[in-house]
Amino acid sequence: MSEITPDVVEAHGLSPEEYERVVNAMGRVPNLLELGIFSVMWSEHCSYKSSRFHLKQLPTEAPWVICGPGENAGVIDIGDGQAAIFKMESHNHPSYIEPYQGAATGVGGILRDVFTMGARPVANMNALRFGRPEHPKMKHLVQGVVSGIGGYGNCVGVPTVGGETNFHKAYDGNILVNAMTVGVADTDKIFYCAATGLGNPIVYVGSKTGRDGIHGATMASADFDEKSEEKRPTVQVGDPFTEKLLIEACLELMATDAIVAIQDMGAAGLTSSSVEMASKGGAGIRLDMNQVPCREEAMTPYEMMLSESQERMLMVLKPGKEAMAEAIFRKWELDFAVIGEVTDTGHMVLEFDGEVVCDIPLGPLADDAPEYQRPYVSAEDYKTWAAVPAMGDVPAATDLGADLTTLIGSADLASRAWIWQQYDSQVGADTMQKSGGDAAVVRVHGTKKALAISTDCSPRYCYADPYEGGKQAVAETYRNISAVGGLPLAITNCLNFANPQRPEIMAQIVGCLNGMGDACRALDYPIVSGNVSLYNESKATGGGSAILPTPAIGGVGILADHDAMATIAFKNEGDAIWLIGGKGTHLGQSLWLKTIAGKEAGDAPTVDLKAEAANGGTVRSLIGAGTVNAVHDISDGGLLVALAEMALASGLGCTLDTELSTAEAFGEDQSRYVVTAPAGAEIPGAEKIGSVGGSSVAGVEVTELRRVNEAFFKDWMEA
């Protein structure tokens, strides 16, 4: 074993103070294997050491929450003895280094988080952030990420049904790839990771272990520099066909009574899975490293424990069930090996070639990992630091139609069809609404129920005002789910921020979390799972470029009857158009201001959470009663963009009763919806603003809006 020098400690991502804690916890100097295990378990990616204190303040409980944060994924009751199981995860740094495999293995990892708990995955979503389209590397990154998401999801047979894609210069050197999976399980067949039962066998299943992905978790817990390309070996390589076999084998074994506990090998691989299982069960663990299936010669225990090779699971079985379990996994042509047993020592003990090569107390590795309350600046000081320009005098729009055309063709609002057409959204035959609407809708197979799913965040709001931006990210998913007729039930999140050791960045984290928490409490919309991805900044772009604060939210809701689902498309000539939530007044941080006026300025729009809950309830009631026949929430671009999107979805134009001011046309005031209803119907509390008909919006032909809307990706990718 190598000598543990300060350089070796630094290379493992541990500070001198953290290394001292390791020595104190061990009562001796660790060997290299033990240091490596502490390194990954105490990494930001695995321990959440900079955010854990603040995450504890978030609301996580409700009568319908079966399992909140702390397991592989969150679990909510959706009635009839069924549960929805879901989570969102980041694969940011790997996707920048190697976009295809980084994105593909992000999808594979989140799928495993969900089916590990007994669910059959029914839908994938994603939230993607890229830099400027004109950046020399960006087209390559977009092509690779989209291809990786589609390649893995399509092959594994889980539909990719929606998501969001945004562009901003802040992501030039550090793109974000957040993947979300939703699955369905029976409430009496949910599996957890706590290892129990002295002497119970620990089994390894799936693919063999290789040298790919070693130190992946540590790499994901540091910012980038000009040597980021050298980190390519830390990116895992995925095999979706093996994952499909693993899903089927696990679900088949789960139908028996053989499994005591199960955990996927995600970040930090065999280390995190074994540590989490043992610590959750208050047990110890002994592994014989000679029994670990390896695909490369002469692998060391260090490499085996830190590898992040894909498509692998760890299980604790009931005694005597090994042969039955092995038969199932061999049938599916997967590796199966008994590699250890549950003990009562409270230690992780690893043996290799007949010798003990690691003996670590589990408490310090998991529950007693460092937890920091990092300093952060006040809201006032943050505002000074952020230096968001005041709105100032902004000339009014002189041609609403021309501005609408520019907006609808911009990178921010252009059609994403080039992306989602690469995803199989129909496999499984339960997708009822896919990309292009407010929320994806997937039928719960064999029932009248459907799940509504949305991913949302407006990072420019979060930068201007972290608190309001955090509120808005939650509220936007609530609104999108309500807009299709779903009752919002719970959220998962993927919290993407820069370096938490900078007090201004920590202020973003705290502000966004406080806003999220208040929104979740006001909307009765708890957080049941999530992921934190920090150090998303790049020295390679010069000057230490940090991403915008990006707390991506994934929301899930339920439709009791999918036949009542609403869509955004205008339905009939002559239908009245109604506005719920009032006309726009707020142009600060709007896309109109950014795209037309060339300014990222002003305050973020505020979210009135009482109005959000009330208006969402109104819309759900209108949809449920069959009163309205098209619904769209108003978000990026404001009212006129929402109307254009409804027109593009249908081919029908619209006319407005009065001319709109710039703020009324493009303001991004929150908690608002556009609905249509047959002429003569009344919508209490709403304002009638126009009618469906004709072939234009704001004087621009729908055919021209469509041409412009579809041109951006086509022109960019063919250039």
C-alpha positions in Angstrom: 0.0 0.0 0.0 1.2 3.5 -0.8 2.3 5.9 1.9 -0.3 8.4 2.9 1.2 11.8 2.2 -0.4 15.2 2.2 -0.4 15.1 -1.6 -2.2 11.7 -1.6 -4.8 13.2 0.8 -5.3 16.2 -1.4 -5.6 14.0 -4.5 -8.5 12.2 -2.7 -10.4 15.5 -2.2 -10.0 15.6 1.6 -8.9 18.7 3.4 -6.2 18.4 6.1 -8.9 18.9 8.8 -11.0 16.1 7.3 -8.0 13.8 7.1 -7.4 14.5 10.8 -11.0 13.4 11.4 -10.4 10.2 9.5 -7.4 9.4 11.6 -9.3 10.1 14.8 -12.2 8.0 13.7 -9.9 5.1 12.8 -7.7 5.5 15.8 -4.8 5.0 13.4 -3.5 6.1 10.0 -5.7 4.6 7.2 -4.2 2.6 4.4 -4.8 3.7 0.8 -8.0 1.6 0.4 -9.5 3.0 3.6 -8.6 6.5 2.6 -10.2 6.0 -0.8 -13.4 4.8 0.9 -13.5 7.8 3.2 -12.8 10.0 0.2 -15.8 9.0 -1.8 -18.2 8.7 1.2 -17.2 12.1 2.4 -17.3 13.7 -1.0 -19.9 16.4 -1.6 -21.6 14.1 -4.1 -22.3 11.4 -1.5 -22.4 13.2 1.9 -24.0 16.5 1.0 -21.7 18.0 3.6 -22.3 21.6 2.6 -26.1 21.4 2.1 -27.3 18.8 4.6 -28.0 21.3 7.4 -30.2 23.3 5.1 -31.9 20.3 3.5 -33.2 19.3 6.9 -35.5 22.4 6.8 -37.4 21.2 3.8 -41.0 19.8 4.2 -40.9 16.1 3.4 -44.1 14.7 4.9 -47.8 14.4 3.9 -50.5 11.7 4.4 -49.7 10.4 0.9 -45.9 10.2 1.3 -44.9 6.6 1.9 -41.1 7.3 1.9 -39.3 10.6 1.9 -35.7 11.5 1.4 -33.0 9.0 2.5 -33.8 6.0 0.3 -32.9 5.5 -3.4 -36.1 7.4 -4.4 -39.2 9.0 -3.0 -42.5 7.0 -2.7 -46.0 8.4 -2.8 -49.4 6.7 -2.6 -51.5 7.1 -5.8 -54.4 5.0 -4.6 -55.7 1.5 -5.3 -52.7 -0.1 -3.5 -50.3 1.5 -5.9 -47.3 3.9 -5.5 -45.3 6.2 -7.7 -41.6 6.1 -7.0 -39.4 8.8 -8.5 -36.2 10.8 -8.2 -34.0 13.2 -10.2 -30.2 13.0 -10.3 -27.4 15.0 -11.9 -24.7 13.8 -14.3 -23.2 17.2 -15.0 -19.4 16.9 -15.0 -19.3 13.5 -16.8 -21.6 14.9 -19.5 -19.3 17.8 -20.2 -16.2 15.6 -20.4 -17.9 12.8 -22.4 -21.4 13.9 -23.4 -22.8 10.6 -24.8 -21.7 8.3 -22.0 -22.1 11.0 -19.4 -25.8 11.5 -20.3 -26.5 7.8 -21.0 -25.1 6.6 -17.6 -27.1 9.4 -15.9 -30.2 7.9 -17.3 -29.1 4.4 -16.4 -28.3 5.5 -12.8 -31.6 7.1 -12.2 -33.5 4.1 -13.6 -31.7 1.9 -11.1 -32.6 4.2 -8.2 -36.3 3.6 -9.1 -36.4 -0.1 -9.9 -34.2 -0.9 -6.9 -37.3 0.0 -4.8 -39.5 -2.4 -6.6 -41.0 -0.1 -9.3 -41.3 -0.7 -13.0 -40.0 2.5 -14.6 -42.7 4.1 -16.7 -41.3 7.4 -17.7 -38.0 9.3 -18.1 -37.7 13.1 -18.0 -34.7 15.4 -18.2 -33.6 19.0 -17.5 -30.7 20.2 -19.7 -28.7 23.5 -19.5 -26.2 24.4 -22.2 -24.1 27.4 -22.9 -24.3 29.8 -25.8 -25.2 28.1 -29.1 -22.4 30.0 -30.8 -19.8 28.5 -28.3 -17.4 26.3 -30.3 -18.0 23.2 -28.2 -21.8 23.6 -27.6 -23.2 21.9 -30.7 -21.0 18.8 -30.0 -22.2 18.8 -26.4 -25.9 19.1 -27.3 -25.6 16.4 -30.0 -23.8 14.0 -27.6 -26.1 14.5 -24.6 -29.3 14.2 -26.6 -28.0 11.1 -28.4 -26.9 9.6 -25.0 -30.3 10.2 -23.4 -32.1 8.8 -26.4 -29.7 5.9 -26.9 -30.0 4.6 -23.4 -33.7 5.3 -22.8 -34.8 3.9 -26.1 -32.8 0.7 -25.8 -33.9 0.0 -22.2 -37.5 0.4 -23.2 -38.6 3.3 -21.0 -40.3 6.2 -22.7 -38.6 9.7 -22.5 -41.7 11.8 -22.3 -40.6 15.4 -21.6 -38.2 17.8 -20.0 -36.7 21.2 -20.6 -33.6 22.5 -22.4 -32.2 26.0 -21.9 -29.2 28.0 -23.1 -27.2 30.6 -21.2 -23.6 31.8 -21.3 -23.2 30.8 -17.6 -23.2 27.1 -18.7 -20.4 27.6 -21.4 -17.9 25.6 -19.3 -20.2 23.5 -17.2 -23.4 22.1 -18.7 -26.1 20.5 -16.6 -27.7 17.1 -17.3 -30.4 16.2 -14.8 -32.3 13.0 -15.4 -35.6 12.0 -13.7 -37.3 8.6 -13.7 -40.8 7.8 -12.5 -41.9 4.2 -11.7 -45.0 2.4 -10.4 -45.1 -0.3 -7.8 -47.6 -2.0 -5.5 -47.5 -0.5 -2.0 -46.9 -3.9 -0.4 -43.9 -4.6 -2.7 -41.6 -1.7 -1.9 -38.0 -2.5 -1.2 -35.6 -0.7 1.0 -31.8 -0.7 1.5 -31.3 -1.5 5.3 -29.2 -4.6 5.7 -30.4 -6.7 8.6 -30.1 -10.3 9.8 -26.8 -11.5 11.2 -25.1 -13.9 8.8 -27.5 -13.1 5.9 -25.7 -13.4 2.6 -24.7 -10.3 0.6 -24.9 -10.9 -3.2 -23.6 -9.0 -6.1 -25.6 -9.0 -9.3 -25.5 -7.5 -12.8 -22.4 -6.6 -14.8 -18.8 -7.3 -13.9 -16.7 -4.6 -12.3 -14.2 -2.7 -14.4 -11.9 0.2 -14.0 -14.3 2.8 -15.4 -15.6 5.5 -13.2 -13.0 5.3 -10.5 -13.2 8.5 -8.5 -16.3 9.6 -10.3 -18.0 10.9 -7.1 -14.8 12.8 -6.1 -14.6 14.3 -9.6 -18.2 15.4 -9.4 -17.4 17.2 -6.2 -14.8 19.6 -7.6 -14.9 22.4 -10.1 -13.4 22.2 -13.6 -10.1 23.5 -14.8 -8.2 23.4 -18.1 -7.3 19.8 -17.4 -10.9 18.6 -17.3 -10.4 16.5 -20.4 -7.9 14.4 -18.5 -10.8 13.2 -16.3 -12.3 11.2 -19.1 -11.4 7.9 -17.5 -13.6 8.9 -14.5 -16.7 8.7 -16.8 -18.6 5.4 -16.7 -19.6 3.5 -19.7 -23.2 2.3 -19.9 -24.9 -0.8 -21.5 -28.7 -0.3 -21.7 -29.4 -3.8 -22.9 -27.8 -5.2 -19.7 -29.8 -2.7 -17.7 -33.0 -4.0 -19.3 -32.1 -7.5 -18.3 -31.2 -6.3 -14.8 -34.7 -4.6 -14.5 -36.5 -7.8 -15.4 -34.3 -10.0 -13.2 -34.7 -7.8 -10.2 -38.5 -7.5 -10.6 -38.7 -11.3 -11.0 -36.8 -11.9 -7.8 -38.8 -9.1 -6.0 -41.9 -11.2 -6.7 -40.5 -13.8 -4.3 -39.8 -13.4 -0.6 -36.0 -13.7 -1.0 -34.8 -10.1 -0.7 -34.1 -8.5 2.7 -32.5 -5.3 1.3 -31.3 -4.0 -2.1 -29.2 -1.1 -3.2 -27.9 0.0 -6.6 -24.3 0.7 -7.1 -24.4 4.3 -8.2 -21.9 7.0 -7.2 -19.0 5.4 -5.4 -20.1 2.0 -6.5 -19.6 -0.9 -4.2 -18.4 1.4 -1.5 -21.6 3.5 -1.1 -24.0 0.6 -1.7 -22.4 -1.5 1.0 -21.9 1.4 3.5 -25.4 2.7 3.1 -27.0 -0.8 3.4 -25.0 -1.6 6.6 -25.4 1.8 8.2 -29.2 2.0 7.5 -29.6 -1.4 9.1 -27.4 -0.6 12.1 -25.3 -3.6 11.2 -21.8 -4.4 10.0 -20.6 -5.9 6.7 -17.9 -8.3 5.7 -16.9 -8.7 2.0 -14.5 -11.1 0.4 -13.1 -9.1 -2.5 -11.8 -12.2 -4.3 -15.5 -13.0 -5.0 -16.3 -9.7 -6.7 -16.9 -10.4 -10.5 -14.3 -8.4 -12.4 -13.9 -8.0 -16.1 -10.3 -6.8 -16.0 -7.2 -8.6 -14.9 -5.5 -8.0 -11.5 -8.0 -5.5 -10.1 -7.1 -4.4 -6.6 -9.6 -4.0 -3.8 -9.1 -0.2 -4.1 -10.2 -0.3 -7.8 -13.1 -2.7 -7.0 -14.5 -0.6 -4.2 -14.2 2.7 -6.1 -15.2 1.7 -9.6 -18.5 3.1 -10.8 -19.0 0.5 -13.5 -22.7 0.5 -14.5 -25.6 -2.0 -14.3 -24.7 -3.5 -10.9 -26.7 -4.1 -7.7 -26.1 -5.3 -4.2 -28.6 -7.4 -2.2 -29.0 -9.0 1.1 -30.9 -12.3 0.8 -32.7 -14.5 3.2 -30.5 -17.6 4.1 -31.2 -20.5 1.7 -32.5 -18.3 -1.1 -29.2 -18.0 -2.9 -29.7 -20.8 -5.4 -33.1 -19.6 -6.4 -31.9 -16.1 -6.9 -28.8 -17.2 -8.8 -31.0 -19.2 -11.2 -33.0 -16.1 -12.0 -30.0 -14.0 -12.7 -28.2 -16.7 -14.7 -31.4 -17.1 -16.8 -31.2 -13.4 -17.6 -27.5 -13.9 -18.4 -26.2 -11.7 -15.6 -23.5 -12.2 -13.0 -24.4 -13.4 -9.6 -22.0 -13.9 -6.7 -22.2 -14.2 -2.9 -19.5 -11.8 -1.8 -20.0 -11.4 1.9 -22.4 -11.4 4.9 -24.1 -9.1 7.3 -22.3 -8.9 10.7 -23.0 -7.3 14.0 -19.7 -5.5 14.3 -20.7 -2.0 13.1 -17.6 -2.2 10.9 -16.9 -2.6 7.2 -14.4 -5.4 6.9 -12.9 -6.3 3.5 -10.8 -9.3 3.0 -8.5 -10.1 0.0 -6.2 -13.1 -0.6 -7.0 -14.2 3.0 -6.0 -11.0 4.7 -8.0 -8.1 6.1 -7.3 -5.1 3.9 -9.8 -2.7 5.3 -11.5 -2.3 8.7 -13.5 0.9 9.1 -16.2 1.8 11.7 -19.4 2.6 9.7 -20.6 5.5 11.9 -18.0 8.0 10.8 -18.3 6.9 7.2 -22.0 7.6 6.9 -24.1 9.2 9.6 -21.1 11.1 11.2 -19.7 12.4 7.9 -18.7 16.1 8.0 -21.6 18.6 8.0 -20.7 22.2 7.4 -22.7 25.4 8.0 -20.8 27.4 5.5 -20.9 31.1 5.8 -23.2 33.1 3.4 -23.8 36.7 2.8 -27.1 38.5 3.6 -29.8 39.0 1.0 -28.8 42.7 0.8 -25.1 41.9 0.4 -25.9 39.2 -2.2 -27.9 41.7 -4.2 -24.9 44.1 -4.2 -22.6 41.2 -5.3 -24.9 39.9 -8.0 -25.0 43.4 -9.4 -28.2 42.8 -11.4 -28.9 46.1 -13.3 -32.0 48.0 -12.5 -34.7 48.0 -15.2 -34.3 51.6 -16.0 -36.2 53.1 -18.9 -37.1 50.4 -21.4 -38.8 51.6 -24.7 -42.2 50.1 -25.3 -42.6 47.5 -28.0 -43.5 49.2 -31.3 -44.6 46.0 -33.1 -45.9 43.2 -30.8 -46.0 40.8 -33.8 -42.4 41.4 -34.7 -41.3 40.9 -31.1 -43.3 37.7 -30.8 -41.7 36.4 -34.0 -38.2 37.1 -32.7 -39.0 35.5 -29.3 -40.6 32.4 -30.7 -37.6 31.8 -32.9 -35.0 32.4 -30.2 -32.9 29.7 -28.6 -34.9 30.1 -25.4 -38.3 29.4 -27.0 -37.6 27.6 -30.3 -39.2 24.2 -30.9 -37.4 21.4 -29.1 -38.7 18.8 -31.6 -35.2 18.2 -32.9 -34.4 16.9 -29.4 -37.5 15.0 -28.4 -38.0 13.3 -31.8 -34.8 11.4 -30.9 -36.5 9.9 -27.9 -38.9 7.0 -28.0 -41.8 8.5 -26.1 -44.4 5.8 -26.9 -42.7 2.5 -25.8 -45.0 0.9 -23.3 -48.1 2.4 -25.1 -49.1 4.4 -22.0 -47.8 7.9 -23.0 -50.8 10.2 -23.3 -49.1 13.6 -23.5 -45.4 14.1 -24.3 -43.0 17.0 -24.9 -44.6 20.2 -26.2 -47.4 20.6 -23.6 -47.3 21.8 -20.0 -46.7 18.4 -18.4 -46.1 14.9 -19.7 -49.0 12.5 -18.9 -48.5 8.7 -18.6 -51.3 6.3 -17.9 -51.0 4.0 -14.9 -51.1 0.8 -16.9 -54.5 -1.0 -16.8 -56.3 1.8 -14.9 -58.0 5.1 -15.6 -55.4 7.0 -13.6 -52.5 8.8 -15.1 -49.4 10.5 -13.7 -48.6 14.1 -14.7 -44.9 14.9 -14.7 -43.0 18.2 -15.1 -39.5 19.5 -14.7 -38.9 23.2 -14.3 -36.6 26.0 -13.1 -35.9 29.6 -14.2 -32.2 30.1 -13.3 -32.2 33.8 -14.3 -34.9 34.4 -11.6 -32.8 32.4 -9.1 -29.7 34.6 -9.8 -31.6 37.8 -9.5 -33.5 36.7 -6.3 -32.6 33.2 -5.0 -35.6 33.2 -2.6 -38.2 34.1 -5.3 -36.5 31.9 -7.8 -36.7 28.9 -5.5 -40.4 29.6 -4.9 -41.0 30.0 -8.6 -39.3 26.7 -9.6 -41.7 24.8 -7.3 -44.7 26.8 -8.4 -44.0 26.3 -12.1 -44.2 22.5 -11.8 -47.4 22.9 -9.7 -48.9 25.1 -12.4 -47.9 22.7 -15.3 -49.3 19.7 -13.6 -52.5 21.6 -12.7 -52.7 22.7 -16.4 -53.2 19.2 -17.6 -55.8 18.4 -14.9 -53.4 16.7 -12.4 -53.4 17.1 -8.7 -49.8 18.0 -7.7 -48.6 15.5 -5.0 -44.9 15.8 -4.5 -41.6 16.9 -5.9 -38.0 15.7 -6.4 -35.2 18.1 -7.0 -31.7 18.4 -8.5 -30.0 21.3 -6.8 -27.2 22.6 -9.1 -25.0 25.3 -7.8 -21.3 26.5 -8.0 -18.7 26.4 -5.2 -20.4 26.5 -1.7 -17.2 27.7 -0.1 -17.9 31.1 -1.7 -20.3 33.0 0.6 -22.2 34.5 -2.3 -22.9 31.0 -3.8 -23.9 29.7 -0.4 -26.4 32.6 -0.2 -27.9 31.3 -3.5 -28.2 27.8 -2.0 -29.8 29.0 1.2 -32.1 31.5 -0.5 -33.3 29.0 -3.1 -33.9 26.3 -0.5 -35.8 28.7 1.7 -38.0 29.7 -1.2 -38.6 26.1 -2.2 -39.5 25.1 1.3 -42.0 28.0 1.7 -43.6 27.1 -1.7 -43.9 23.4 -0.8 -45.5 24.2 2.5 -48.0 26.6 1.0 -48.9 24.3 -1.9 -49.0 21.1 0.2 -46.4 19.7 -2.1 -43.7 18.0 -0.2 -40.1 17.0 -1.3 -39.6 13.3 -1.3 -36.3 12.8 -2.9 -33.5 14.8 -4.5 -29.8 15.3 -5.4 -27.3 18.1 -4.8 -24.7 18.9 -7.4 -22.2 21.5 -6.3 -18.9 23.0 -7.7 -20.5 23.5 -11.0 -18.1 26.1 -12.3 -15.2 26.1 -14.7 -11.8 27.7 -14.5 -11.3 26.7 -18.1 -13.5 29.5 -19.4 -11.4 32.1 -17.6 -12.2 33.9 -14.4 -13.9 31.0 -12.5 -17.2 31.0 -14.4 -20.0 29.8 -12.1 -23.3 28.5 -13.4 -26.5 30.3 -12.6 -28.2 28.9 -9.5 -30.3 26.1 -10.9 -32.6 24.2 -8.4 -34.3 22.0 -11.0 -37.6 20.7 -9.7 -39.4 17.5 -10.9 -43.1 17.4 -10.0 -45.5 14.5 -10.0 -49.2 14.6 -9.8 -52.2 12.3 -10.4 -55.2 12.4 -12.7 -58.0 10.3 -11.4 -59.4 9.9 -15.0 -57.1 10.4 -17.9 -60.0 11.0 -20.2 -60.4 14.4 -18.6 -56.8 15.5 -19.4 -56.4 19.0 -20.9 -53.9 20.0 -23.6 -52.6 23.3 -24.8 -53.9 23.3 -28.4 -56.8 25.6 -29.4 -59.8 23.4 -30.2 -62.5 25.2 -32.1 -63.1 28.4 -34.1 -65.1 30.8 -32.0 -64.1 29.5 -28.6 -63.6 32.3 -26.1 -60.1 32.9 -24.6 -60.0 33.6 -20.9 -57.2 34.8 -18.7 -56.9 33.5 -15.1 -54.6 35.5 -12.8 -54.7 38.9 -14.3 -52.8 40.8 -17.0 -49.0 41.1 -17.0 -47.2 44.0 -15.4 -43.7 42.6 -14.7 -41.0 42.7 -17.4 -38.0 42.3 -15.0 -35.9 39.3 -15.9 -38.3 38.5 -18.7 -37.3 36.8 -22.0 -38.6 39.9 -23.8 -36.2 42.1 -21.9 -33.3 39.7 -22.6 -34.1 39.0 -26.2 -35.6 42.2 -27.5 -34.2 44.9 -25.2 -30.8 43.1 -24.8 -30.9 43.4 -21.0 -30.9 40.9 -18.1 -32.1 43.3 -15.6 -34.7 44.1 -12.9 -36.2 42.0 -10.1 -37.5 38.5 -10.6 -41.2 38.2 -10.6 -42.7 37.4 -7.1 -44.9 34.4 -6.5 -48.0 34.9 -4.5 -48.4 31.4 -3.1 -52.0 31.9 -2.0 -52.9 33.0 -5.5 -50.9 30.0 -6.9 -52.8 27.5 -4.9 -56.2 29.2 -5.6 -55.6 29.5 -9.3 -54.3 26.0 -9.6 -57.4 24.7 -7.8 -59.7 26.7 -10.1 -58.0 25.3 -13.2 -58.2 21.8 -12.0 -61.9 22.2 -11.2 -62.6 23.7 -14.6 -60.9 20.8 -16.3 -62.6 18.2 -14.1 -66.0 19.7 -14.9 -65.3 19.8 -18.6 -65.9 23.5 -18.7 -62.6 24.4 -20.6 -61.2 22.7 -23.6 -57.7 24.1 -23.8 -55.4 25.1 -21.0 -51.9 26.6 -20.9 -49.9 28.2 -18.1 -48.2 31.5 -18.8 -44.4 31.4 -18.2 -41.4 32.3 -20.3 -42.3 35.0 -22.8 -45.6 36.0 -21.2 -49.2 35.9 -22.5 -48.5 36.4 -26.2 -46.0 33.6 -26.3 -48.5 31.3 -24.5 -51.2 32.2 -27.1 -48.7 31.5 -29.9 -47.8 28.1 -28.4 -51.5 27.2 -28.3 -51.8 28.3 -31.9 -48.8 26.3 -33.0 -50.2 23.2 -31.3 -53.5 23.5 -33.2 -52.9 25.5 -36.4 -55.7 27.9 -35.4 -55.0 31.6 -34.8 -56.7 34.0 -32.4 -57.9 37.6 -32.1 -57.7 39.7 -29.0 -60.5 42.1 -27.8 -58.1 44.9 -27.0 -54.5 45.8 -27.9 -52.0 44.7 -25.3 -49.3 46.9 -23.7 -45.7 45.6 -23.7 -46.0 44.3 -20.1 -49.4 42.8 -20.8 -48.1 41.0 -23.9 -44.7 39.8 -22.5 -44.7 40.2 -18.7 -43.9 37.1 -16.8 -46.1 37.6 -13.7 -46.7 34.3 -12.0 -49.7 32.1 -11.2 -51.5 32.7 -14.5 -53.2 30.5 -17.1 -54.9 30.9 -20.4 -58.0 28.7 -20.9 -60.5 28.4 -23.7 -64.2 27.5 -23.5 -67.1 27.4 -25.9 -68.6 30.8 -26.7 -71.3 31.7 -24.1 -69.6 29.8 -21.2 -68.7 31.8 -18.2 -65.5 31.4 -16.2 -66.0 33.1 -12.8 -63.1 35.3 -11.7 -61.4 35.2 -15.1 -61.2 37.9 -17.8 -62.3 37.2 -21.4 -59.6 38.5 -23.6 -60.3 37.2 -27.1 -61.5 34.3 -29.2 -60.0 31.5 -31.2 -60.1 31.9 -35.0 -58.4 33.0 -38.1 -54.8 32.1 -39.1 -52.7 34.6 -37.2 -51.5 35.7 -33.7 -50.8 39.4 -33.2 -50.9 39.9 -36.9 -48.4 37.1 -37.7 -49.5 34.1 -39.6 -49.3 30.8 -37.7 -47.5 29.3 -40.6 -44.8 32.0 -40.3 -44.6 31.5 -36.5 -44.1 27.8 -37.1 -41.4 28.3 -39.7 -39.5 30.6 -37.4 -40.1 28.4 -34.3 -38.8 25.3 -36.1 -35.8 26.9 -37.8 -33.4 27.4 -34.9 -32.4 23.8 -34.2 -32.6 22.8 -37.9 -30.3 25.7 -39.0 -27.9 25.2 -36.1 -27.5 21.5 -36.5 -27.2 21.6 -40.3 -24.7 24.5 -40.2 
